[in-house]
Amino acid sequence: MVVSKNLIQLLKKEFSLSAEQIAWGLKQTEAMPSYLPVIFWQYGLIDTSQLDRLLDHWG
């Protein structure tokens, strides 16, 4: 799965994640890109309501 520009913009603007945090998340999930939202939540970069919202945009 390729992460779209719209999703990257959402992560930056709505969730205030930095480019470095996004790059780190992408690196952590190279083998399983679908885990990206959970990785951000697991490491405290987003909260549960943001996770739900991100999962809605993900699919």
Secondary structure, 3 states (H helix, E strand, C coil): CCCCHHHHHHHHHCCCCCHHHHHHHHHHCCCCHHHHHHHHHHCCCCCHHHHHHHHHHHC
